[in-house]
Amino acid sequence: MIALLLALQDTVVEPLPEEVKTTAAQAAVHAAGGGGGGINYLELIAHASIPVKIIVTLLLVGSFISWVIIFRKARVFKLANAEADDFEGRFWSGADLGKLYSAATDRNRTVTGLEAIFEAGFREFTRLRERRLDSRAQLEGAQRAMRATYAREVDQLERNLELLANIGSTAPYVGLVGTVFGIMVTMHDMISSGAQSGIASVAPGISEALFATAVGLFVAIPAVWAYNRFTTRVERISVRYEAFAEDFSSILQRQTAGAN
């Protein structure tokens, strides 16, 4: 019996296939996550292939540009609404149109939004009235001037929104290209080195490939959300500008009718 126990003790126990797979999976997790402490993204991108590094860099640049646009446009819309509230308060308080026009043409300040539309319309209306044209020509000239200024103001509000939309729509596809390159490089390295296929050998390459897709989504989601939100705000402000132009046209029409 003692001899039998000694023989069993000296026998080498071969691992089962399930144990081999478990050990390989643990090695892959260790390689990708730094020994179970979570994924080290900096180390992951540092060991990525050149195409993946280039694509991730482009995505990060696009993310920086989109966030700059987001913060700037948020400030622009906030100022536009504040300016519109201030001017409408002064305009509908019964202030004299001549005094409002003098304040708008002050060289020490730049007018935008509703005040710019008012200034353009009243300036053209006054110029045509001094030329003693008929009331219809005066009103049509003022309306044309306001429409032109309205178009410029809306164009200022929409500036860079197209770039934001392009970043949001293309970033996922750029990240997908990085994923494809990462998988291609991983498979090529496996074939070149003659390594046996298994999760331990492909896990690092697959991780960097999926990381490119994740970065693409990280760039796209806030850009698309901001574009939709800003587009809605442009529509609201443009409707507000149009309504003011219509109301001001009615006031000018009453003035020309009273003068006649």
Secondary structure as UniProt FT lines:
FT   HELIX           2..9
FT   HELIX           17..33
FT   TURN            34..36
FT   HELIX           41..46
FT   HELIX           50..91
FT   TURN            92..94
FT   HELIX           97..104
FT   TURN            107..108
FT   HELIX           113..130
FT   TURN            131..132
FT   HELIX           135..158
FT   TURN            159..160
FT   HELIX           161..193
FT   HELIX           199..259
//
